Amino acid sequence: MRGTAKASFKKTRFRLLKNPWNLSTDERARLSTLGRGNTPRVRAYYLKEALQLFWDYRQTGRAADHLRRGMHAARRARLEPCQDFVRRRRGHLAGVLAWTRRRVSHGALAGMHNKIKLVSHRSFGFRSVRNYVAAIYHCGARLPLPADC
């Protein structure tokens, strides 16, 4: 019995992680057969999909209600990764809810910071800070160098 349950989940990890609108017809059919069971993976998938709807809300109050209901469901699901997710996000709700008002992500800034860290790791041989700054400008966004460099 256990072998058949495991076999049905074989090669489904990326299907479970994909957004529903990016699934092919075959992938959608395969996921619908998985949805018949009440396994922890299926419960986690449905929780993920329910929480994804948060990003569509434009009103902070409704978004907060949706998030609270989703977090409550994740706590009740008795899945340790979901409960851990709720524990980690509980203190950051104000920042998450700010998305409904501003619709701004810090993704571009985080990407730039990662590029600067990469330059920093490669720059141990630079003899001056000036060269380090020039490398950041060049690799970060191919920006023109400031006048003082």
C-alpha positions as CSV (number, residue, x, y, z in Angstrom):
1,M,0.0,0.0,0.0
2,R,2.8,2.4,0.9
3,G,4.6,1.8,-2.3
4,T,1.6,2.8,-4.5
5,A,1.1,6.0,-2.5
6,K,4.8,6.9,-3.0
7,A,4.7,6.0,-6.7
8,S,1.8,8.4,-7.3
9,F,3.9,11.3,-6.0
10,K,6.9,10.4,-8.1
11,K,8.1,13.3,-10.2
12,T,5.4,15.7,-8.9
13,R,7.5,18.1,-6.8
14,F,7.8,20.7,-9.5
15,R,4.2,20.4,-10.5
16,L,3.2,21.1,-6.9
17,L,5.4,24.1,-6.8
18,K,4.2,25.6,-10.1
19,N,1.5,28.2,-10.3
20,P,-1.7,26.7,-11.6
21,W,-1.9,28.9,-14.7
22,N,1.6,27.6,-15.7
23,L,0.6,23.9,-15.7
24,S,0.1,22.0,-18.9
25,T,-3.1,19.9,-19.4
26,D,-1.2,16.8,-18.6
27,E,0.3,18.3,-15.4
28,R,-3.1,19.5,-14.3
29,A,-4.7,16.1,-14.8
30,R,-1.9,14.5,-12.8
31,L,-2.3,16.9,-10.0
32,S,-6.1,16.4,-9.9
33,T,-5.5,12.6,-9.3
34,L,-3.2,13.5,-6.4
35,G,-5.8,15.8,-4.9
36,R,-8.1,12.8,-4.1
37,G,-5.9,11.8,-1.2
38,N,-5.6,13.7,2.1
39,T,-1.9,13.3,2.4
40,P,0.3,15.9,4.0
41,R,1.6,17.0,0.6
42,V,-1.8,17.6,-0.8
43,R,-2.9,19.6,2.3
44,A,0.3,21.7,2.0
45,Y,-0.4,22.2,-1.7
46,Y,-3.9,23.5,-1.0
47,L,-2.6,25.8,1.8
48,K,0.0,27.2,-0.6
49,E,-2.7,27.9,-3.3
50,A,-5.0,29.5,-0.8
51,L,-2.3,31.8,0.5
52,Q,-1.3,32.7,-3.1
53,L,-4.6,34.5,-3.4
54,F,-3.3,37.1,-0.9
55,W,-1.3,38.8,-3.7
56,D,-4.5,39.8,-5.6
57,Y,-6.0,41.8,-2.7
58,R,-6.0,45.6,-3.0
59,Q,-7.7,46.4,0.3
60,T,-5.6,46.0,3.4
61,G,-8.4,44.9,5.7
62,R,-9.5,42.1,3.4
63,A,-6.0,41.0,2.8
64,A,-5.3,40.9,6.5
65,D,-8.4,38.7,7.1
66,H,-7.4,36.4,4.3
67,L,-3.9,36.1,5.7
68,R,-5.1,35.5,9.2
69,R,-7.5,32.7,8.0
70,G,-4.7,31.1,5.9
71,M,-2.3,31.2,8.8
72,H,-4.9,29.8,11.2
73,A,-5.5,26.9,8.7
74,A,-1.8,26.3,8.3
75,R,-1.5,26.0,12.1
76,R,-4.4,23.6,12.3
77,A,-3.0,21.5,9.4
78,R,-0.5,19.9,11.8
79,L,2.3,20.1,9.2
80,E,5.5,21.2,10.8
81,P,6.8,23.2,7.8
82,C,3.5,25.1,7.6
83,Q,3.5,25.8,11.3
84,D,7.1,27.0,11.1
85,F,6.1,29.3,8.2
86,V,3.4,30.8,10.4
87,R,5.8,31.3,13.3
88,R,8.4,33.0,11.2
89,R,5.9,35.4,9.5
90,R,3.8,36.3,12.5
91,G,6.1,39.2,13.4
92,H,6.3,40.6,9.9
93,L,2.6,40.9,9.0
94,A,2.7,44.7,8.9
95,G,5.4,44.6,6.2
96,V,3.6,41.9,4.2
97,L,0.3,43.9,4.4
98,A,2.2,46.9,3.1
99,W,2.2,45.2,-0.3
100,T,-1.6,45.9,-0.6
101,R,-1.0,49.6,-0.4
102,R,2.3,50.1,-2.3
103,R,2.7,47.1,-4.6
104,V,6.5,47.5,-4.4
105,S,8.9,44.6,-3.9
106,H,12.5,44.9,-2.7
107,G,13.5,42.2,-5.2
108,A,15.5,44.5,-7.4
109,L,17.4,45.9,-4.4
110,A,18.1,42.4,-3.1
111,G,19.4,41.4,-6.5
112,M,21.7,44.4,-6.6
113,H,22.9,43.6,-3.1
114,N,23.8,40.0,-4.2
115,K,25.8,41.4,-7.1
116,I,27.7,43.7,-4.8
117,K,28.4,40.8,-2.4
118,L,29.7,38.8,-5.4
119,V,32.0,41.6,-6.4
120,S,33.2,41.8,-2.7
121,H,34.1,38.2,-2.7
122,R,36.1,38.6,-5.9
123,S,37.7,41.8,-4.8
124,F,40.2,40.6,-2.2
125,G,43.0,41.5,-4.5
126,F,42.0,45.1,-5.1
127,R,44.6,47.6,-3.7
128,S,42.2,50.4,-3.1
129,V,38.5,51.1,-2.3
130,R,38.4,53.2,-5.5
131,N,38.9,50.0,-7.6
132,Y,36.3,48.2,-5.5
133,V,33.7,50.9,-6.1
134,A,34.5,50.9,-9.9
135,A,34.0,47.1,-10.0
136,I,30.6,47.6,-8.2
137,Y,29.5,50.2,-10.7
138,H,30.7,48.0,-13.6
139,C,29.2,44.7,-12.5
140,G,26.2,46.0,-10.6
141,A,24.2,47.6,-13.4
142,R,26.9,48.7,-15.9
143,L,26.4,52.2,-14.6
144,P,28.8,55.0,-15.6
145,L,31.4,55.7,-13.0
146,P,31.0,58.7,-10.8
147,A,33.2,61.7,-11.5
148,D,35.3,61.2,-8.3
149,C,36.4,57.6,-9.3
